[in-house]
Amino acid sequence: MDTSTSGSANSGFVGIKFCQECNNMLYPKEDKDNKILLYACRRCQHQQAADNPCIYVNKITHEIEYVLANSI
């Protein structure tokens, strides 16, 4: 039972994945030998390959008018 709550690509929300065995949260883990991203359970050692290599989105927005007004 893969209950992932991943959002759309435009939303910026990467999502949370849950273990198929024990329903605990899966954490990102690097497979250094194969150079792929895995999601691993810390409780039962279940692992699955990641669909998307993105694990975090940092959106930076600038208010140009605010920056220009305060720089003078």
CHARMM-style PDB file with segment names, atoms N, HN, CA, C and O in Angstrom:
ATOM      1  N   MET     1       0.838  -1.185   0.000  1.00  0.00      PROA
ATOM      2  CA  MET     1       0.000   0.000   0.000  1.00  0.00      PROA
ATOM      3  C   MET     1       0.877   1.241   0.000  1.00  0.00      PROA
ATOM      4  O   MET     1       1.338   1.666   1.059  1.00  0.00      PROA
ATOM      5  N   ASP     2       1.112   1.819  -1.141  1.00  0.00      PROA
ATOM      6  HN  ASP     2       0.737   1.474  -2.001  1.00  0.00      PROA
ATOM      7  CA  ASP     2       1.931   3.015  -1.275  1.00  0.00      PROA
ATOM      8  C   ASP     2       1.037   4.237  -1.187  1.00  0.00      PROA
ATOM      9  O   ASP     2       0.328   4.573  -2.136  1.00  0.00      PROA
ATOM     10  N   THR     3       1.078   4.897  -0.041  1.00  0.00      PROA
ATOM     11  HN  THR     3       1.654   4.624   0.729  1.00  0.00      PROA
ATOM     12  CA  THR     3       0.258   6.089   0.143  1.00  0.00      PROA
ATOM     13  C   THR     3       1.158   7.300   0.040  1.00  0.00      PROA
ATOM     14  O   THR     3       1.546   7.874   1.058  1.00  0.00      PROA
ATOM     15  N   SER     4       1.492   7.690  -1.160  1.00  0.00      PROA
ATOM     16  HN  SER     4       1.177   7.224  -1.987  1.00  0.00      PROA
ATOM     17  CA  SER     4       2.315   8.876  -1.336  1.00  0.00      PROA
ATOM     18  C   SER     4       1.408  10.065  -1.576  1.00  0.00      PROA
ATOM     19  O   SER     4       0.382   9.964  -2.248  1.00  0.00      PROA
ATOM     20  N   THR     5       1.804  11.188  -1.016  1.00  0.00      PROA
ATOM     21  HN  THR     5       2.638  11.270  -0.470  1.00  0.00      PROA
ATOM     22  CA  THR     5       1.016  12.408  -1.169  1.00  0.00      PROA
ATOM     23  C   THR     5       1.830  13.414  -1.958  1.00  0.00      PROA
ATOM     24  O   THR     5       2.074  14.525  -1.488  1.00  0.00      PROA
ATOM     25  N   SER     6       2.247  13.036  -3.139  1.00  0.00      PROA
ATOM     26  HN  SER     6       2.049  12.133  -3.520  1.00  0.00      PROA
ATOM     27  CA  SER     6       3.063  13.943  -3.932  1.00  0.00      PROA
ATOM     28  C   SER     6       2.175  14.891  -4.715  1.00  0.00      PROA
ATOM     29  O   SER     6       1.157  14.491  -5.279  1.00  0.00      PROA
ATOM     30  N   GLY     7       2.577  16.156  -4.740  1.00  0.00      PROA
ATOM     31  HN  GLY     7       3.404  16.481  -4.282  1.00  0.00      PROA
ATOM     32  CA  GLY     7       1.810  17.173  -5.439  1.00  0.00      PROA
ATOM     33  C   GLY     7       2.224  17.263  -6.885  1.00  0.00      PROA
ATOM     34  O   GLY     7       3.057  16.489  -7.357  1.00  0.00      PROA
ATOM     35  N   SER     8       1.643  18.203  -7.579  1.00  0.00      PROA
ATOM     36  HN  SER     8       0.966  18.831  -7.195  1.00  0.00      PROA
ATOM     37  CA  SER     8       1.990  18.394  -8.979  1.00  0.00      PROA
ATOM     38  C   SER     8       3.357  19.054  -9.085  1.00  0.00      PROA
ATOM     39  O   SER     8       3.891  19.565  -8.100  1.00  0.00      PROA
ATOM     40  N   ALA     9       3.910  19.036 -10.277  1.00  0.00      PROA
ATOM     41  HN  ALA     9       3.477  18.620 -11.077  1.00  0.00      PROA
ATOM     42  CA  ALA     9       5.243  19.594 -10.489  1.00  0.00      PROA
ATOM     43  C   ALA     9       5.261  21.098 -10.249  1.00  0.00      PROA
ATOM     44  O   ALA     9       6.295  21.638  -9.856  1.00  0.00      PROA
ATOM     45  N   ASN    10       4.156  21.784 -10.471  1.00  0.00      PROA
ATOM     46  HN  ASN    10       3.316  21.346 -10.790  1.00  0.00      PROA
ATOM     47  CA  ASN    10       4.104  23.228 -10.301  1.00  0.00      PROA
ATOM     48  C   ASN    10       3.906  23.657  -8.859  1.00  0.00      PROA
ATOM     49  O   ASN    10       4.194  24.805  -8.524  1.00  0.00      PROA
ATOM     50  N   SER    11       3.423  22.771  -7.993  1.00  0.00      PROA
ATOM     51  HN  SER    11       3.189  21.838  -8.266  1.00  0.00      PROA
ATOM     52  CA  SER    11       3.122  23.165  -6.625  1.00  0.00      PROA
ATOM     53  C   SER    11       4.375  23.322  -5.778  1.00  0.00      PROA
ATOM     54  O   SER    11       4.362  24.083  -4.810  1.00  0.00      PROA
ATOM     55  N   GLY    12       5.461  22.624  -6.114  1.00  0.00      PROA
ATOM     56  HN  GLY    12       5.472  22.006  -6.901  1.00  0.00      PROA
ATOM     57  CA  GLY    12       6.672  22.714  -5.328  1.00  0.00      PROA
ATOM     58  C   GLY    12       6.714  21.748  -4.176  1.00  0.00      PROA
ATOM     59  O   GLY    12       7.736  21.652  -3.497  1.00  0.00      PROA
ATOM     60  N   PHE    13       5.635  21.023  -3.928  1.00  0.00      PROA
ATOM     61  HN  PHE    13       4.804  21.100  -4.480  1.00  0.00      PROA
ATOM     62  CA  PHE    13       5.596  20.058  -2.843  1.00  0.00      PROA
ATOM     63  C   PHE    13       6.067  18.715  -3.365  1.00  0.00      PROA
ATOM     64  O   PHE    13       5.468  18.161  -4.287  1.00  0.00      PROA
ATOM     65  N   VAL    14       7.125  18.191  -2.790  1.00  0.00      PROA
ATOM     66  HN  VAL    14       7.612  18.640  -2.041  1.00  0.00      PROA
ATOM     67  CA  VAL    14       7.712  16.947  -3.269  1.00  0.00      PROA
ATOM     68  C   VAL    14       6.878  15.752  -2.844  1.00  0.00      PROA
ATOM     69  O   VAL    14       6.669  14.841  -3.645  1.00  0.00      PROA
ATOM     70  N   GLY    15       6.399  15.726  -1.621  1.00  0.00      PROA
ATOM     71  HN  GLY    15       6.569  16.467  -0.970  1.00  0.00      PROA
ATOM     72  CA  GLY    15       5.537  14.643  -1.170  1.00  0.00      PROA
ATOM     73  C   GLY    15       6.151  13.836  -0.042  1.00  0.00      PROA
ATOM     74  O   GLY    15       7.347  13.932   0.235  1.00  0.00      PROA
ATOM     75  N   ILE    16       5.320  13.046   0.598  1.00  0.00      PROA
ATOM     76  HN  ILE    16       4.349  12.968   0.373  1.00  0.00      PROA
ATOM     77  CA  ILE    16       5.743  12.158   1.675  1.00  0.00      PROA
ATOM     78  C   ILE    16       5.374  10.747   1.266  1.00  0.00      PROA
ATOM     79  O   ILE    16       4.251  10.490   0.834  1.00  0.00      PROA
ATOM     80  N   LYS    17       6.319   9.837   1.403  1.00  0.00      PROA
ATOM     81  HN  LYS    17       7.231  10.046   1.754  1.00  0.00      PROA
ATOM     82  CA  LYS    17       6.070   8.445   1.041  1.00  0.00      PROA
ATOM     83  C   LYS    17       6.026   7.604   2.308  1.00  0.00      PROA
ATOM     84  O   LYS    17       6.708   7.893   3.291  1.00  0.00      PROA
ATOM     85  N   PHE    18       5.201   6.546   2.262  1.00  0.00      PROA
ATOM     86  HN  PHE    18       4.647   6.312   1.464  1.00  0.00      PROA
ATOM     87  CA  PHE    18       5.034   5.680   3.418  1.00  0.00      PROA
ATOM     88  C   PHE    18       5.387   4.244   3.061  1.00  0.00      PROA
ATOM     89  O   PHE    18       5.205   3.808   1.925  1.00  0.00      PROA
ATOM     90  N   CYS    19       5.895   3.518   4.048  1.00  0.00      PROA
ATOM     91  HN  CYS    19       6.043   3.872   4.971  1.00  0.00      PROA
ATOM     92  CA  CYS    19       6.343   2.141   3.878  1.00  0.00      PROA
ATOM     93  C   CYS    19       5.169   1.221   3.557  1.00  0.00      PROA
ATOM     94  O   CYS    19       4.093   1.344   4.143  1.00  0.00      PROA
ATOM     95  N   GLN    20       5.386   0.301   2.620  1.00  0.00      PROA
ATOM     96  HN  GLN    20       6.259   0.202   2.144  1.00  0.00      PROA
ATOM     97  CA  GLN    20       4.362  -0.672   2.248  1.00  0.00      PROA
ATOM     98  C   GLN    20       4.198  -1.746   3.317  1.00  0.00      PROA
ATOM     99  O   GLN    20       3.149  -2.384   3.401  1.00  0.00      PROA
ATOM    100  N   GLU    21       5.229  -1.948   4.131  1.00  0.00      PROA
ATOM    101  HN  GLU    21       6.081  -1.429   4.062  1.00  0.00      PROA
ATOM    102  CA  GLU    21       5.212  -3.007   5.136  1.00  0.00      PROA
ATOM    103  C   GLU    21       4.596  -2.549   6.465  1.00  0.00      PROA
ATOM    104  O   GLU    21       3.722  -3.220   7.014  1.00  0.00      PROA
ATOM    105  N   CYS    22       5.060  -1.401   6.977  1.00  0.00      PROA
ATOM    106  HN  CYS    22       5.769  -0.856   6.531  1.00  0.00      PROA
ATOM    107  CA  CYS    22       4.650  -0.990   8.324  1.00  0.00      PROA
ATOM    108  C   CYS    22       4.002   0.397   8.378  1.00  0.00      PROA
ATOM    109  O   CYS    22       3.649   0.864   9.460  1.00  0.00      PROA
ATOM    110  N   ASN    23       3.842   1.057   7.242  1.00  0.00      PROA
ATOM    111  HN  ASN    23       4.129   0.678   6.362  1.00  0.00      PROA
ATOM    112  CA  ASN    23       3.199   2.371   7.134  1.00  0.00      PROA
ATOM    113  C   ASN    23       3.933   3.498   7.846  1.00  0.00      PROA
ATOM    114  O   ASN    23       3.335   4.541   8.110  1.00  0.00      PROA
ATOM    115  N   ASN    24       5.207   3.321   8.164  1.00  0.00      PROA
ATOM    116  HN  ASN    24       5.693   2.474   7.949  1.00  0.00      PROA
ATOM    117  CA  ASN    24       6.010   4.424   8.678  1.00  0.00      PROA
ATOM    118  C   ASN    24       6.512   5.262   7.510  1.00  0.00      PROA
ATOM    119  O   ASN    24       6.477   4.828   6.359  1.00  0.00      PROA
ATOM    120  N   MET    25       6.977   6.460   7.818  1.00  0.00      PROA
ATOM    121  HN  MET    25       7.006   6.812   8.754  1.00  0.00      PROA
ATOM    122  CA  MET    25       7.449   7.356   6.775  1.00  0.00      PROA
ATOM    123  C   MET    25       8.764   6.847   6.187  1.00  0.00      PROA
ATOM    124  O   MET    25       9.623   6.343   6.909  1.00  0.00      PROA
ATOM    125  N   LEU    26       8.911   6.985   4.865  1.00  0.00      PROA
ATOM    126  HN  LEU    26       8.212   7.395   4.278  1.00  0.00      PROA
ATOM    127  CA  LEU    26      10.150   6.620   4.189  1.00  0.00      PROA
ATOM    128  C   LEU    26      11.046   7.846   4.092  1.00  0.00      PROA
ATOM    129  O   LEU    26      10.574   8.960   3.863  1.00  0.00      PROA
ATOM    130  N   TYR    27      12.341   7.625   4.270  1.00  0.00      PROA
ATOM    131  HN  TYR    27      12.724   6.721   4.456  1.00  0.00      PROA
ATOM    132  CA  TYR    27      13.323   8.702   4.241  1.00  0.00      PROA
ATOM    133  C   TYR    27      14.237   8.534   3.032  1.00  0.00      PROA
ATOM    134  O   TYR    27      14.537   7.403   2.650  1.00  0.00      PROA
ATOM    135  N   PRO    28      14.686   9.632   2.420  1.00  0.00      PROA
ATOM    136  CA  PRO    28      15.583   9.522   1.270  1.00  0.00      PROA
ATOM    137  C   PRO    28      16.923   8.914   1.683  1.00  0.00      PROA
ATOM    138  O   PRO    28      17.465   9.229   2.742  1.00  0.00      PROA
ATOM    139  N   LYS    29      17.443   8.040   0.825  1.00  0.00      PROA
ATOM    140  HN  LYS    29      17.003   7.785  -0.036  1.00  0.00      PROA
ATOM    141  CA  LYS    29      18.718   7.377   1.080  1.00  0.00      PROA
ATOM    142  C   LYS    29      19.433   7.205  -0.254  1.00  0.00      PROA
ATOM    143  O   LYS    29      18.807   6.893  -1.266  1.00  0.00      PROA
ATOM    144  N   GLU    30      20.733   7.407  -0.249  1.00  0.00      PROA
ATOM    145  HN  GLU    30      21.242   7.661   0.574  1.00  0.00      PROA
ATOM    146  CA  GLU    30      21.523   7.299  -1.470  1.00  0.00      PROA
ATOM    147  C   GLU    30      22.104   5.894  -1.599  1.00  0.00      PROA
ATOM    148  O   GLU    30      22.687   5.369  -0.650  1.00  0.00      PROA
ATOM    149  N   ASP    31      21.945   5.293  -2.765  1.00  0.00      PROA
ATOM    150  HN  ASP    31      21.471   5.719  -3.535  1.00  0.00      PROA
ATOM    151  CA  ASP    31      22.622   4.038  -3.086  1.00  0.00      PROA
ATOM    152  C   ASP    31      23.888   4.422  -3.837  1.00  0.00      PROA
ATOM    153  O   ASP    31      23.848   4.670  -5.042  1.00  0.00      PROA
ATOM    154  N   LYS    32      25.012   4.471  -3.128  1.00  0.00      PROA
ATOM    155  HN  LYS    32      25.045   4.270  -2.149  1.00  0.00      PROA
ATOM    156  CA  LYS    32      26.254   4.982  -3.710  1.00  0.00      PROA
ATOM    157  C   LYS    32      26.813   4.067  -4.789  1.00  0.00      PROA
ATOM    158  O   LYS    32      27.455   4.542  -5.725  1.00  0.00      PROA
ATOM    159  N   ASP    33      26.581   2.765  -4.677  1.00  0.00      PROA
ATOM    160  HN  ASP    33      26.059   2.378  -3.917  1.00  0.00      PROA
ATOM    161  CA  ASP    33      27.099   1.829  -5.681  1.00  0.00      PROA
ATOM    162  C   ASP    33      26.405   2.013  -7.028  1.00  0.00      PROA
ATOM    163  O   ASP    33      27.063   2.071  -8.066  1.00  0.00      PROA
ATOM    164  N   ASN    34      25.081   2.105  -7.011  1.00  0.00      PROA
ATOM    165  HN  ASN    34      24.546   2.058  -6.167  1.00  0.00      PROA
ATOM    166  CA  ASN    34      24.309   2.240  -8.247  1.00  0.00      PROA
ATOM    167  C   ASN    34      24.003   3.687  -8.614  1.00  0.00      PROA
ATOM    168  O   ASN    34      23.464   3.959  -9.687  1.00  0.00      PROA
ATOM    169  N   LYS    35      24.347   4.618  -7.717  1.00  0.00      PROA
ATOM    170  HN  LYS    35      24.784   4.397  -6.846  1.00  0.00      PROA
ATOM    171  CA  LYS    35      24.121   6.053  -7.910  1.00  0.00      PROA
ATOM    172  C   LYS    35      22.660   6.366  -8.207  1.00  0.00      PROA
ATOM    173  O   LYS    35      22.339   7.047  -9.182  1.00  0.00      PROA
ATOM    174  N   ILE    36      21.774   5.851  -7.338  1.00  0.00      PROA
ATOM    175  HN  ILE    36      22.035   5.298  -6.547  1.00  0.00      PROA
ATOM    176  CA  ILE    36      20.345   6.147  -7.449  1.00  0.00      PROA
ATOM    177  C   ILE    36      19.820   6.574  -6.089  1.00  0.00      PROA
ATOM    178  O   ILE    36      20.440   6.315  -5.058  1.00  0.00      PROA
ATOM    179  N   LEU    37      18.682   7.224  -6.105  1.00  0.00      PROA
ATOM    180  HN  LEU    37      18.179   7.434  -6.943  1.00  0.00      PROA
ATOM    181  CA  LEU    37      18.023   7.651  -4.881  1.00  0.00      PROA
ATOM    182  C   LEU    37      17.000   6.605  -4.474  1.00  0.00      PROA
ATOM    183  O   LEU    37      16.199   6.153  -5.292  1.00  0.00      PROA
ATOM    184  N   LEU    38      17.034   6.226  -3.211  1.00  0.00      PROA
ATOM    185  HN  LEU    38      17.685   6.593  -2.546  1.00  0.00      PROA
ATOM    186  CA  LEU    38      16.082   5.270  -2.655  1.00  0.00      PROA
ATOM    187  C   LEU    38      15.308   5.943  -1.535  1.00  0.00      PROA
ATOM    188  O   LEU    38      15.755   6.937  -0.964  1.00  0.00      PROA
ATOM    189  N   TYR    39      14.150   5.393  -1.231  1.00  0.00      PROA
ATOM    190  HN  TYR    39      13.787   4.585  -1.695  1.00  0.00      PROA
ATOM    191  CA  TYR    39      13.421   5.755  -0.023  1.00  0.00      PROA
ATOM    192  C   TYR    39      13.456   4.535   0.880  1.00  0.00      PROA
ATOM    193  O   TYR    39      13.093   3.437   0.458  1.00  0.00      PROA
ATOM    194  N   ALA    40      13.897   4.723   2.139  1.00  0.00      PROA
ATOM    195  HN  ALA    40      14.191   5.615   2.482  1.00  0.00      PROA
ATOM    196  CA  ALA    40      14.083   3.606   3.052  1.00  0.00      PROA
ATOM    197  C   ALA    40      13.310   3.832   4.344  1.00  0.00      PROA
ATOM    198  O   ALA    40      13.192   4.956   4.832  1.00  0.00      PROA
ATOM    199  N   CYS    41      12.786   2.734   4.887  1.00  0.00      PROA
ATOM    200  HN  CYS    41      12.882   1.821   4.490  1.00  0.00      PROA
ATOM    201  CA  CYS    41      12.090   2.761   6.167  1.00  0.00      PROA
ATOM    202  C   CYS    41      13.114   2.547   7.273  1.00  0.00      PROA
ATOM    203  O   CYS    41      13.979   1.679   7.154  1.00  0.00      PROA
ATOM    204  N   ARG    42      13.030   3.317   8.333  1.00  0.00      PROA
ATOM    205  HN  ARG    42      12.327   4.022   8.430  1.00  0.00      PROA
ATOM    206  CA  ARG    42      13.963   3.181   9.450  1.00  0.00      PROA
ATOM    207  C   ARG    42      13.550   2.079  10.419  1.00  0.00      PROA
ATOM    208  O   ARG    42      14.328   1.694  11.291  1.00  0.00      PROA
ATOM    209  N   ARG    43      12.343   1.577  10.271  1.00  0.00      PROA
ATOM    210  HN  ARG    43      11.710   1.891   9.563  1.00  0.00      PROA
ATOM    211  CA  ARG    43      11.848   0.558  11.196  1.00  0.00      PROA
ATOM    212  C   ARG    43      12.048  -0.857  10.656  1.00  0.00      PROA
ATOM    213  O   ARG    43      12.582  -1.716  11.357  1.00  0.00      PROA
ATOM    214  N   CYS    44      11.622  -1.108   9.408  1.00  0.00      PROA
ATOM    215  HN  CYS    44      11.188  -0.410   8.838  1.00  0.00      PROA
ATOM    216  CA  CYS    44      11.651  -2.478   8.891  1.00  0.00      PROA
ATOM    217  C   CYS    44      12.649  -2.673   7.751  1.00  0.00      PROA
ATOM    218  O   CYS    44      12.698  -3.755   7.166  1.00  0.00      PROA
ATOM    219  N   GLN    45      13.432  -1.670   7.426  1.00  0.00      PROA
ATOM    220  HN  GLN    45      13.392  -0.791   7.901  1.00  0.00      PROA
ATOM    221  CA  GLN    45      14.466  -1.740   6.390  1.00  0.00      PROA
ATOM    222  C   GLN    45      13.917  -1.923   4.974  1.00  0.00      PROA
ATOM    223  O   GLN    45      14.669  -2.297   4.074  1.00  0.00      PROA
ATOM    224  N   HSD    46      12.634  -1.670   4.758  1.00  0.00      PROA
ATOM    225  HN  HSD    46      12.023  -1.366   5.490  1.00  0.00      PROA
ATOM    226  CA  HSD    46      12.066  -1.715   3.404  1.00  0.00      PROA
ATOM    227  C   HSD    46      12.649  -0.565   2.593  1.00  0.00      PROA
ATOM    228  O   HSD    46      12.801   0.545   3.104  1.00  0.00      PROA
ATOM    229  N   GLN    47      12.980  -0.833   1.315  1.00  0.00      PROA
ATOM    230  HN  GLN    47      12.857  -1.734   0.900  1.00  0.00      PROA
ATOM    231  CA  GLN    47      13.516   0.195   0.426  1.00  0.00      PROA
ATOM    232  C   GLN    47      12.794   0.147  -0.910  1.00  0.00      PROA
ATOM    233  O   GLN    47      12.376  -0.916  -1.369  1.00  0.00      PROA
ATOM    234  N   GLN    48      12.654   1.317  -1.528  1.00  0.00      PROA
ATOM    235  HN  GLN    48      12.994   2.180  -1.155  1.00  0.00      PROA
ATOM    236  CA  GLN    48      12.097   1.379  -2.874  1.00  0.00      PROA
ATOM    237  C   GLN    48      12.776   2.508  -3.630  1.00  0.00      PROA
ATOM    238  O   GLN    48      13.203   3.501  -3.041  1.00  0.00      PROA
ATOM    239  N   ALA    49      12.869   2.341  -4.932  1.00  0.00      PROA
ATOM    240  HN  ALA    49      12.522   1.534  -5.410  1.00  0.00      PROA
ATOM    241  CA  ALA    49      13.504   3.353  -5.774  1.00  0.00      PROA
ATOM    242  C   ALA    49      12.618   4.593  -5.851  1.00  0.00      PROA
ATOM    243  O   ALA    49      11.391   4.498  -5.835  1.00  0.00      PROA
ATOM    244  N   ALA    50      13.252   5.742  -5.934  1.00  0.00      PROA
ATOM    245  HN  ALA    50      14.249   5.820  -5.947  1.00  0.00      PROA
ATOM    246  CA  ALA    50      12.519   7.006  -6.032  1.00  0.00      PROA
ATOM    247  C   ALA    50      12.049   7.234  -7.460  1.00  0.00      PROA
ATOM    248  O   ALA    50      12.780   6.967  -8.413  1.00  0.00      PROA
ATOM    249  N   ASP    51      10.822   7.731  -7.602  1.00  0.00      PROA
ATOM    250  HN  ASP    51      10.228   7.948  -6.827  1.00  0.00      PROA
ATOM    251  CA  ASP    51      10.284   8.072  -8.917  1.00  0.00      PROA
ATOM    252  C   ASP    51      10.906   9.366  -9.440  1.00  0.00      PROA
ATOM    253  O   ASP    51      11.134   9.517 -10.640  1.00  0.00      PROA
ATOM    254  N   ASN    52      11.173  10.287  -8.532  1.00  0.00      PROA
ATOM    255  HN  ASN    52      10.987  10.164  -7.557  1.00  0.00      PROA
ATOM    256  CA  ASN    52      11.670  11.609  -8.880  1.00  0.00      PROA
ATOM    257  C   ASN    52      12.918  11.877  -8.040  1.00  0.00      PROA
ATOM    258  O   ASN    52      12.874  11.660  -6.830  1.00  0.00      PROA
ATOM    259  N   PRO    53      14.024  12.336  -8.617  1.00  0.00      PROA
ATOM    260  CA  PRO    53      15.235  12.573  -7.833  1.00  0.00      PROA
ATOM    261  C   PRO    53      15.168  13.816  -6.944  1.00  0.00      PROA
ATOM    262  O   PRO    53      16.092  14.059  -6.169  1.00  0.00      PROA
ATOM    263  N   CYS    54      14.107  14.598  -7.038  1.00  0.00      PROA
ATOM    264  HN  CYS    54      13.356  14.401  -7.667  1.00  0.00      PROA
ATOM    265  CA  CYS    54      13.959  15.806  -6.225  1.00  0.00      PROA
ATOM    266  C   CYS    54      13.425  15.436  -4.841  1.00  0.00      PROA
ATOM    267  O   CYS    54      12.400  14.763  -4.729  1.00  0.00      PROA
ATOM    268  N   ILE    55      14.125  15.878  -3.778  1.00  0.00      PROA
ATOM    269  HN  ILE    55      14.958  16.424  -3.869  1.00  0.00      PROA
ATOM    270  CA  ILE    55      13.646  15.612  -2.420  1.00  0.00      PROA
ATOM    271  C   ILE    55      13.287  16.894  -1.675  1.00  0.00      PROA
ATOM    272  O   ILE    55      12.681  16.839  -0.605  1.00  0.00      PROA
ATOM    273  N   TYR    56      13.658  18.052  -2.234  1.00  0.00      PROA
ATOM    274  HN  TYR    56      14.151  18.097  -3.103  1.00  0.00      PROA
ATOM    275  CA  TYR    56      13.388  19.320  -1.566  1.00  0.00      PROA
ATOM    276  C   TYR    56      13.281  20.421  -2.612  1.00  0.00      PROA
ATOM    277  O   TYR    56      14.047  20.440  -3.576  1.00  0.00      PROA
ATOM    278  N   VAL    57      12.347  21.325  -2.431  1.00  0.00      PROA
ATOM    279  HN  VAL    57      11.724  21.310  -1.648  1.00  0.00      PROA
ATOM    280  CA  VAL    57      12.180  22.465  -3.328  1.00  0.00      PROA
ATOM    281  C   VAL    57      12.293  23.733  -2.496  1.00  0.00      PROA
ATOM    282  O   VAL    57      11.588  23.901  -1.501  1.00  0.00      PROA
ATOM    283  N   ASN    58      13.185  24.621  -2.912  1.00  0.00      PROA
ATOM    284  HN  ASN    58      13.758  24.485  -3.720  1.00  0.00      PROA
ATOM    285  CA  ASN    58      13.369  25.896  -2.231  1.00  0.00      PROA
ATOM    286  C   ASN    58      12.965  27.002  -3.196  1.00  0.00      PROA
ATOM    287  O   ASN    58      13.711  27.333  -4.118  1.00  0.00      PROA
ATOM    288  N   LYS    59      11.784  27.572  -2.981  1.00  0.00      PROA
ATOM    289  HN  LYS    59      11.179  27.304  -2.232  1.00  0.00      PROA
ATOM    290  CA  LYS    59      11.309  28.654  -3.847  1.00  0.00      PROA
ATOM    291  C   LYS    59      11.733  29.988  -3.246  1.00  0.00      PROA
ATOM    292  O   LYS    59      11.462  30.279  -2.081  1.00  0.00      PROA
ATOM    293  N   ILE    60      12.397  30.780  -4.056  1.00  0.00      PROA
ATOM    294  HN  ILE    60      12.617  30.544  -5.002  1.00  0.00      PROA
ATOM    295  CA  ILE    60      12.837  32.103  -3.622  1.00  0.00      PROA
ATOM    296  C   ILE    60      12.094  33.128  -4.466  1.00  0.00      PROA
ATOM    297  O   ILE    60      12.167  33.107  -5.694  1.00  0.00      PROA
ATOM    298  N   THR    61      11.382  34.020  -3.801  1.00  0.00      PROA
ATOM    299  HN  THR    61      11.322  34.037  -2.803  1.00  0.00      PROA
ATOM    300  CA  THR    61      10.674  35.079  -4.512  1.00  0.00      PROA
ATOM    301  C   THR    61      11.214  36.426  -4.046  1.00  0.00      PROA
ATOM    302  O   THR    61      11.524  36.618  -2.870  1.00  0.00      PROA
ATOM    303  N   HSD    62      11.314  37.319  -4.960  1.00  0.00      PROA
ATOM    304  HN  HSD    62      11.062  37.162  -5.915  1.00  0.00      PROA
ATOM    305  CA  HSD    62      11.818  38.657  -4.651  1.00  0.00      PROA
ATOM    306  C   HSD    62      10.734  39.676  -4.942  1.00  0.00      PROA
ATOM    307  O   HSD    62      10.028  39.584  -5.947  1.00  0.00      PROA
ATOM    308  N   GLU    63      10.613  40.633  -4.067  1.00  0.00      PROA
ATOM    309  HN  GLU    63      11.187  40.708  -3.251  1.00  0.00      PROA
ATOM    310  CA  GLU    63       9.703  41.752  -4.273  1.00  0.00      PROA
ATOM    311  C   GLU    63      10.549  42.901  -4.804  1.00  0.00      PROA
ATOM    312  O   GLU    63      11.202  43.602  -4.030  1.00  0.00      PROA
ATOM    313  N   ILE    64      10.540  43.096  -6.104  1.00  0.00      PROA
ATOM    314  HN  ILE    64      10.010  42.527  -6.732  1.00  0.00      PROA
ATOM    315  CA  ILE    64      11.391  44.088  -6.754  1.00  0.00      PROA
ATOM    316  C   ILE    64      11.087  45.498  -6.254  1.00  0.00      PROA
ATOM    317  O   ILE    64      12.015  46.254  -5.966  1.00  0.00      PROA
ATOM    318  N   GLU    65       9.823  45.868  -6.144  1.00  0.00      PROA
ATOM    319  HN  GLU    65       9.069  45.255  -6.378  1.00  0.00      PROA
ATOM    320  CA  GLU    65       9.470  47.213  -5.698  1.00  0.00      PROA
ATOM    321  C   GLU    65       9.975  47.464  -4.279  1.00  0.00      PROA
ATOM    322  O   GLU    65      10.451  48.559  -3.977  1.00  0.00      PROA
ATOM    323  N   TYR    66       9.877  46.468  -3.413  1.00  0.00      PROA
ATOM    324  HN  TYR    66       9.491  45.579  -3.659  1.00  0.00      PROA
ATOM    325  CA  TYR    66      10.343  46.613  -2.035  1.00  0.00      PROA
ATOM    326  C   TYR    66      11.861  46.777  -2.008  1.00  0.00      PROA
ATOM    327  O   TYR    66      12.377  47.604  -1.256  1.00  0.00      PROA
ATOM    328  N   VAL    67      12.567  46.017  -2.799  1.00  0.00      PROA
ATOM    329  HN  VAL    67      12.148  45.345  -3.409  1.00  0.00      PROA
ATOM    330  CA  VAL    67      14.023  46.088  -2.838  1.00  0.00      PROA
ATOM    331  C   VAL    67      14.474  47.435  -3.387  1.00  0.00      PROA
ATOM    332  O   VAL    67      15.392  48.045  -2.840  1.00  0.00      PROA
ATOM    333  N   LEU    68      13.845  47.908  -4.458  1.00  0.00      PROA
ATOM    334  HN  LEU    68      13.099  47.412  -4.902  1.00  0.00      PROA
ATOM    335  CA  LEU    68      14.222  49.190  -5.046  1.00  0.00      PROA
ATOM    336  C   LEU    68      13.923  50.354  -4.106  1.00  0.00      PROA
ATOM    337  O   LEU    68      14.715  51.292  -4.027  1.00  0.00      PROA
ATOM    338  N   ALA    69      12.818  50.316  -3.405  1.00  0.00      PROA
ATOM    339  HN  ALA    69      12.174  49.554  -3.469  1.00  0.00      PROA
ATOM    340  CA  ALA    69      12.450  51.404  -2.500  1.00  0.00      PROA
ATOM    341  C   ALA    69      13.404  51.494  -1.315  1.00  0.00      PROA
ATOM    342  O   ALA    69      13.694  52.594  -0.845  1.00  0.00      PROA
ATOM    343  N   ASN    70      13.888  50.376  -0.831  1.00  0.00      PROA
ATOM    344  HN  ASN    70      13.652  49.482  -1.213  1.00  0.00      PROA
ATOM    345  CA  ASN    70      14.766  50.374   0.333  1.00  0.00      PROA
ATOM    346  C   ASN    70      16.236  50.519  -0.021  1.00  0.00      PROA
ATOM    347  O   ASN    70      17.058  50.684   0.880  1.00  0.00      PROA
ATOM    348  N   SER    71      16.598  50.464  -1.281  1.00  0.00      PROA
ATOM    349  HN  SER    71      15.930  50.330  -2.013  1.00  0.00      PROA
ATOM    350  CA  SER    71      18.005  50.569  -1.659  1.00  0.00      PROA
ATOM    351  C   SER    71      18.432  52.007  -1.945  1.00  0.00      PROA
ATOM    352  O   SER    71      19.622  52.279  -2.100  1.00  0.00      PROA
ATOM    353  N   ILE    72      17.478  52.922  -2.014  1.00  0.00      PROA
ATOM    354  HN  ILE    72      16.511  52.701  -1.888  1.00  0.00      PROA
ATOM    355  CA  ILE    72      17.803  54.326  -2.328  1.00  0.00      PROA
ATOM    356  C   ILE    72      18.216  55.057  -1.084  1.00  0.00      PROA
ATOM    357  OT1 ILE    72      18.527  56.247  -1.142  1.00  0.00      PROA
TER     358      ILE     72
END
